Amino acid sequence: MNIKAITPEEAAAFDPKDPAVRLILGAVPYQRQFFGLFDSAGVMRARIGATLSYENAGTIGFLRGDLGQSAPLLSSAETWLKSVGAPRAIGPMQYNTWFTYRIRVDEAGGPSFIWEPEASSGFEHTRSVAQAFAGYQVVENYSSKGLSGLEHFSELISPDLSLATKNGFVFKSFTELMSEEASKKSLLSALYRLSIEAFQEAFLFTPISEEVFTALYVSGLSLIRDLSFSSVAFSASGEPAAFTFAFPDQGYVVIKTVAVGRQFRGQRLANATMAFAVQRAREQGLDKMVHAMMRSDNVSQSWGAKASLLWEHRYALFAKDL
């Protein structure tokens, strides 16, 4: 086997159906290099990508193909990162935490969801990616929890929605806000501002432009059939204050993202926007939910104590000093 540096075009052509192809071919403000693993006949058997994405670390991701011999691929990516000044490698991660990162590390159990990292490639690929980082240390753990008892959870948080409404907050679904082009643009701008503000202190946060964020969210929203579960809370003066991105999937309401603007914290708006999603779920006859992709120390883990656990999917992010 032989390792060669390859172009983004060659990396994308290796697996044209890979959802990350648009990121590989897209213009990004990071130094990056892709590598291919070639057999004796000159056929590429696997691929990897390395990016100088942070001031104090580089990232490794975009793994595809036969990863049974991933060690030389990772070694090449690490050598390149070191050559461009990265003292540390983090992975699996595509550029930064706004895009696909981390990998599932538990045994297969419970339903598999398309929004989980690498889920569209199958569990065997996921297992191979996790094994490729076996020589790294875990720097963060995450989990998704499938929970029953939506009625009880609704009873606990619905008063926060009533209180917010009494205090002048108005809740509008993404479906309503995307009905016209002008309101759609305003929605995406509001989501960007709230996300940047809410997640500034999040683990490995890095800012991105509104243009990149919009492209990312438009792509994500296009995959969701029903956006009526997601909502934005507006203050009495019309200012976007909080949002929850939620959607139905395989009989569950998935709570994917919750963000509250800094000046509106302490008013239980996270619960209020979740209650909006839960009410919609109950209207559709759902009684299960997923609190998705939470950090192990996230305060939102406490939500799980308000319902009965059906299953848990665990994920990890790895790092190595170079």
N, C-alpha and C positions, 0 to 999 in steps of 0.2 A: 504493500500500500504506500501511496505517496501523497503528501500534503502540498497543495498549491494555493497561492492567493488567487482569488477569482474576482471578477467585476460584479457589481450589483445585478447587471443583466444576466450574467451566468448563474448567480445565486437564485434569481427569480425563476429562470428557465428550468432549474433543477426540479422544482415542484410547482408548476403553474397554478395548481388548485389551492396552494397554501394561502390561507387568509392574510398572511403577512406580506404577500407579494407587493401590495400597494405601498407598504412601508419601506420595503427594500428598494423599490424604484422611485419612491418619492424624494423630493428635495428636503433634507433635514439639516439643521445647523450643527451637526456633530461630525467629528472625524470618525471614520468607520472603515472596517476592512472585513471582507468575507473570505472564508477558506473552504476548499473542497478536498474531500478524501477520495483519491483515485485508485482504481485497481491496476493491475499490470497491463491491461488492455487500454488504459487511458479513460475508462468510464468512471464518472463521478458517482460515488456510492453514498456520500453523506456531505452535509453542509453545516457551517456554523458562521456566526457573525459577531464581531467585537466592535464596541463603540466607546468613544471617550465622551461620556454623557454627564459626568459630575466633576466638580473640582477635585475631589479626593477619591474618585473611583471610576473605573470603567465598567461596562456591562457586557455580558456574554449571553447571547440568545440565538434565535432563528435556527435552532437545531432541527434537522430533517434528515431522513434516510436511515441507513444501517448504522445505528449508534452502538453496536456491539464493540466497535473499535474507536470509541469516542476520545480516548485519552490523548492521542496525538493531535486531534482537532482542538481540544481544550488547551493543550500545551502551546499550539501555534497561536491561538487567540490570546493567551496569557503573555506570550513573548511579545506580540505586537502591542498589547496594552502597556506593557512595561516600557517599550521603546518610545511611546508617545507620552510617557510621564505619569501613567496611572499607578499608584502604589497599591491598589486593591482592585479585585475583580468581583463583581456581583452578578448573580444569575440564578435561574434563567430569567432574562429580562430583555424585552425589545425596547431599546433606547432609555426609557424611564418609566415611572409608575403610572403615567397616563395611558400607557399601552399595555399589552399583555405581559405579565410577569408572574413569578412564583410557579410552583408545580405541586400537584396533588401527591401526597406521600402515604396515605392510608391505603388499605386494601379495598378493592372495589366493593361498594355496598351502597344501597339506596339508589335512587335514580341518578342518571348522568345528565347534566345540563349543558347546552351549547355555549353558555356564557362562562363556563369554567375554563381555566387555562388549559390549552391543548386538547380540550374535550373532543373537538371535531376530528381529531386524528386517532382517537381510540385509546383505550387504557394501556395497551401494550406500548404504544409510543410514549405515553405519559410516564410509564414505569421506566422506560429506557432513558428518558431525559433526567429523571430523578437519580437514576444510577450513575449517569455521567458526572453528576456533581458529588459523588460519594466522597471524594477527597477534600471537599469544602466543609466549612462549618456553617451550621444553621444560624442566621442572624435575625430571623423573625419567623414566627408561626402564625398561621391564619386558620380560620375555619368557617364553614357554612353549616348551619344547623337547620334540619327539617323539623318543624314543630307542629303539633296538633293543638286543638283547643283555641281556635281563632275567636270563638264567641267570648270566651273568658278574657282573652287578651284585649278584645274590643271593649269589653266592659271596663277594663282598667284604664284605657287610654282615651276613650271617647269623651270623658269630661274635659280633657285638655283641648279637644277640638271645639267643644261648646264654649269653654272659657275664652279661647282665642277669638272666636266669632263674636262673643259678647264684648271683647276689647277692641273690636273694630277691624280685625283681620279678615280678609276676603280670600277664599280658596278657589283656585281655578285649575281645572285639569289640563294636562298637556294637550289633550284632544281639542279642547276649547281654544287654547292659546295658539294652536297650529292651524286653525281654520282658515286664516288669511295670511298672505305672505308677510305683511307688515308686522302682524302680531307674532308670527313664527320667528322673525328676525329679533324682535324684542325678547321673546322667550329665550332664545339661544344666548343673547347678550346677558340676560339676567342669570342664567345658569352658569355662564362663564364667571361673572363677577362674584357670585356667591361661592362657587367652587374654589376660586383662587383665594378668597378671603377665609373660607372655612377650613381649608386644608393647608394653609401656610405653615403650620407647625407639625404637619403630619410627617411620618417617617419617610425619609428620602424625597421630600417634596422638592420639585423643581418647577419654576414657572414655564408656561408655554404661551404662545401668542393666541389671541382670540380667534385668528384665522384657523390655526391648527386645531384648537379646541372645537370650533364649530364643525369642521370637517369630520372630526372624530365622533362628535355627538350625532350629527346627521346620519353618519354611517350606522351608529348603534341604534338610533331610533327607528331606522328603516327596517330593522330586523324584528321589531316589536309590533305585533298585530293590534294590540289594544293598549293605547296610551292613556286611557281614562283613569287608570289607577294612580298615575303620577300626577303630582300637583305642585303648584307654587302658592305660597302664602304671601299676600300683599298687605302692607300696613294700611291704616286708614287713609294715609296720604298717597297711597298707590305705589309705594316703594317695595320692590321684591325683598322679602325678609327671610324666606326659607323655602326649601323644596325637598321632596322625596321622589326618587326615581324608583318606581315599582311597576310590576307587570305580572300577568298570570302565566304560569308555565307548568304543564303536566299536573294540573289539579292543585297547585300551590300559588299563593301570591308571594312573589319574590321581592323582598325589600333590598334593593341593590345599593342605593346611595341616599344618604340623608345629610343635608348641609343647612346650617343656620348662619345668617349674617352676624358679624360680631356685635353690632349694637342691639341686636334683637335676642341675644342669648339670655337665658334665665326666665323665659316666658313659656317654656314647654312647647315650643313650636315644632321640635323634632317629633314629639309624641302626636301633636296635632296633625301634622302632615301624614304621619304613618296611619293615624286613625282614619284619615280620608281614604287611604288605600285599602285599609281593612274593611271599611264600610262598603266600598265598591266590591270587594271580594265576597263579602257575605251576601250582597245582592245577587251575585252570580252563583251562589250556592257553594262557595269554597269554604273549607274549614281547616286548611293547612297553610303554613307559611314557611318561607326560607329567609333567614337572616344571613345574607350572602357575603362571603369573603372578608370577614372581620378580623382585625388584628387580635392576637391573643390577649392583649391588655386593654382592648377597647372598652370604653364604658358601656357601649351598646351590647356587650356580651350579657349584661344583666337582663336584657329583654328576654333572653332564653329562660330565665327563672320564672317567667310569668306564663309559661306554656309547657306542654309535655314533649320531651325529646323523642323523635322518631328515628333519626340517624344524624351522623355528623361526618362531614368530609373535611379532612385536614390537608393543609398546604404548607409549603416551606419556601423560604428564600435563602440562598446560600451565598457565602463570601469567602474569599481567600486573599491573604496578603501576598503581594508579588515580590 
